[in-house]
Amino acid sequence: MRRIAARLAAALALAVLFAPHLVAPAHAQAAPHAFLFGAWTGGLFPPPSSVTAQECLAQPSVIFTRDVVMRATLTDVLYIQRAVETARGTGNGIDIHFVAAGPQTTSGGIGIAPTDLGFGCDSVDVLHVQRLSPNEISFPGCRDFPFPLVRCPAG
């Protein structure tokens, strides 16, 4: 009985300690692009019909956070990161406007052309996201992502 009580007390102490970090801030819950948060695969290639969380999270194609969108490329091991300036709901998706692209360098000092910072869309600073289902999206008109993307499953 003592061992169970000790484990329960330890679990409760951890819950109290980490609870503030588990609750999303009010502004994050109000973000119109919150349904995108997380890792997605596909886009660069047809999405797999079934994929484990481990396989998907090992190398996702796109990662959305509240403030940053990261995208993989076929020619670099590093993700290209774009800071979100605004996100606006469109009814069937989201229009994300990025902070204006300027000259960028990778950690190796090699320059990235501003056109490489986009998703192959009409503008490098705008990404139109179409929501196909709760776990499937597409980037209409973006030549670098001709296929839909699917959400990486939870571990």
BELJO-V428255 format. One line per field, one symbol per residue. ss: DSSP state (H for helix, E for strand, C for the rest). psi: psi as a letter, one per 20 degrees, with the letter a starting at -180 (. if undefined). burial: + if it has 9 or more other ideal C-beta (glycine too) atoms within 8 Angstrom, else -. A space follows every 50 residues. Layout:
BEGIN
ss: ???
psi: ???
burial: ???
END
This chain:
BEGIN
ss: CHHHHHHHHHHHHHHHHHHHHHCCCHHHHCCCCHHHCEEEEECCCCCCCC CCHHHHHHCCCEEECCCEEEECCCCCCCCEEEEEEEEEECCCEEEEEECC CCCEECCCCCEECHHHHCCCCCCCCEEEEEEEECCEEECCCCHHHCCCEE ECCCC
psi: hggghgggggggggghgighihpqqhhhhiphjhiipaqqrbfhrpqqhp qrggggihmqgqppahiqppqqrijqiqqpppppgqppqjgjbqoppqpp papqqrhijpqpqhhiiajkahpijpopppohrhkprrnpjohimiqrqq ppqq.
burial: ---------------------------+--+-++-+--++++++--++-- +-+--++--+++++-+-+++++-------+-+-+--+-----++++++-- +--+-+-----+-+--+++-+--++++++++----++++--+--+-++++ ++---
END
